[in-house]
Amino acid sequence: MQLGMIGLGRMVASMVLRLLKRGHGCVVYDPKASAPGSKSVEDLVSRLRTPRAIWLMVPAAVVDQELRTLTPLLEQDDIVIGGGNSFYRDDIRRGNDLKSRGIHYLDVGTSGDVAGLERGYCLMIGGDPGVTRHLAIAGKDRGYR
């Protein structure tokens, strides 16, 4: 599975390392860091195969701002994963807005901190079960558990 990750805080960097160790492809971008990876959101999107899966791990206060940049670059059936533990009503609104554009949205509250690199992460998933299944099957195809 290939996954775009926006935001490279300590926990996200550990998540990317865990995914890479299990054979997944990750394309990364952090709007506030000079970490290696994509130069911009546009660059990140251009490097992902369709349908794209992009995981936003930015502070809740900037999720809408990042979505305003990201959404025009996406196509029907792309998937956005909101992992920044936003207020659930904001995620419902975001999901409805993206659905009207043919883009899927999953709200995935994520816990595990940097220890998740070795122990794994707790993912509290809200959204279309079919989209969740699609991502789970893509992960299993790569041996991810």
C-alpha positions as CSV (number, residue, x, y, z in Angstrom):
1,M,0.0,0.0,0.0
2,Q,1.1,3.5,-0.7
3,L,0.2,6.3,1.7
4,G,0.8,10.0,1.7
5,M,1.5,11.5,5.1
6,I,1.1,15.3,5.8
7,G,2.7,16.2,9.1
8,L,6.0,14.8,10.4
9,G,5.9,15.3,14.2
10,R,7.6,12.7,16.4
11,M,4.7,10.3,16.4
12,V,4.1,10.5,12.6
13,A,7.8,9.9,11.9
14,S,7.5,6.7,13.9
15,M,4.3,5.7,12.1
16,V,6.1,6.2,8.7
17,L,9.1,4.1,9.9
18,R,6.7,1.4,11.1
19,L,4.9,1.4,7.7
20,L,8.2,1.4,5.7
21,K,9.5,-1.6,7.8
22,R,6.5,-3.6,6.7
23,G,7.0,-2.8,3.0
24,H,4.6,0.0,2.5
25,G,5.4,3.1,0.4
26,C,5.2,6.4,2.1
27,V,5.3,9.9,0.5
28,V,5.7,12.6,3.2
29,Y,5.3,16.3,3.5
30,D,5.5,18.6,6.5
31,P,4.4,22.2,6.1
32,K,6.6,23.4,9.0
33,A,9.7,21.3,8.8
34,S,12.7,20.9,6.5
35,A,12.4,17.1,6.7
36,P,13.3,15.2,3.6
37,G,10.3,14.4,1.4
38,S,7.9,16.3,-0.8
39,K,8.5,20.0,-1.4
40,S,4.8,20.8,-1.3
41,V,1.3,19.3,-1.0
42,E,1.1,19.5,-4.8
43,D,4.4,17.5,-5.0
44,L,3.1,14.9,-2.6
45,V,-0.2,14.4,-4.5
46,S,1.7,14.1,-7.8
47,R,3.8,11.3,-6.4
48,L,0.9,9.1,-5.3
49,R,-0.9,6.5,-7.3
50,T,-4.6,6.8,-7.7
51,P,-6.8,6.3,-5.9
52,R,-4.7,8.1,-3.4
53,A,-4.8,7.7,0.4
54,I,-3.5,10.7,2.3
55,W,-3.2,10.9,6.1
56,L,-3.4,14.3,7.7
57,M,-1.5,14.4,11.0
58,V,-1.5,18.1,11.7
59,P,-2.9,20.1,14.7
60,A,-6.7,20.3,14.8
61,A,-6.5,24.0,14.4
62,V,-5.0,23.8,10.9
63,V,-6.8,20.8,9.4
64,D,-9.3,22.9,7.4
65,Q,-6.5,25.1,6.1
66,E,-4.6,22.0,4.9
67,L,-7.8,20.6,3.3
68,R,-8.3,23.9,1.4
69,T,-4.9,23.3,-0.2
70,L,-5.3,19.6,-0.6
71,T,-8.9,19.1,-1.9
72,P,-8.6,20.8,-5.3
73,L,-5.7,18.5,-6.1
74,L,-7.7,15.3,-5.4
75,E,-9.8,13.2,-7.7
76,Q,-12.9,11.1,-7.2
77,D,-12.3,8.0,-4.9
78,D,-9.2,9.5,-3.3
79,I,-9.2,9.0,0.5
80,V,-8.3,11.6,3.1
81,I,-7.6,10.3,6.6
82,G,-7.9,12.9,9.4
83,G,-5.7,11.6,12.2
84,G,-5.2,14.7,14.3
85,N,-7.9,14.0,16.9
86,S,-10.2,16.8,15.8
87,F,-13.6,17.5,17.4
88,Y,-15.9,14.9,15.9
89,R,-18.5,17.4,14.6
90,D,-15.7,19.1,12.5
91,D,-14.8,15.7,11.0
92,I,-18.5,15.0,10.2
93,R,-18.6,18.4,8.4
94,R,-15.3,17.6,6.5
95,G,-16.5,14.2,5.6
96,N,-19.8,15.5,4.1
97,D,-18.0,18.3,2.2
98,L,-15.5,15.8,0.7
99,K,-18.2,13.3,-0.1
100,S,-20.0,15.9,-2.2
101,R,-16.9,16.0,-4.3
102,G,-16.6,12.2,-4.6
103,I,-13.7,12.1,-2.1
104,H,-13.8,9.7,0.9
105,Y,-12.9,10.8,4.4
106,L,-12.1,8.8,7.5
107,D,-11.8,10.2,10.9
108,V,-9.0,8.2,12.6
109,G,-8.2,9.2,16.1
110,T,-4.6,8.0,16.6
111,S,-2.9,7.1,19.9
112,G,0.4,5.5,20.6
113,D,3.0,8.3,20.7
114,V,6.6,7.3,19.7
115,A,6.3,4.0,21.5
116,G,3.9,3.0,18.7
117,L,7.0,2.3,16.5
118,E,7.5,-1.0,18.3
119,R,4.1,-1.6,20.0
120,G,1.7,-0.3,17.3
121,Y,-1.0,2.3,17.4
122,C,-4.5,2.5,18.6
123,L,-6.7,3.7,15.7
124,M,-10.2,4.8,16.4
125,I,-11.8,4.8,13.0
126,G,-15.0,6.6,12.0
127,G,-16.4,6.7,8.4
128,D,-17.5,4.5,5.6
129,P,-16.8,0.8,6.5
130,G,-16.2,0.1,2.8
131,V,-13.3,2.6,2.7
132,T,-11.9,1.2,5.9
133,R,-12.1,-2.3,4.4
134,H,-10.3,-1.1,1.2
135,L,-7.4,0.2,3.3
136,A,-7.3,-2.9,5.5
137,I,-7.2,-5.2,2.4
138,A,-4.5,-3.1,0.8
139,G,-2.5,-3.4,4.0
140,K,-3.0,-7.1,4.3
141,D,-1.8,-7.5,0.7
142,R,1.5,-6.2,2.0
143,G,1.6,-8.4,5.1
144,Y,0.6,-5.6,7.5
145,R,-1.3,-6.5,10.6
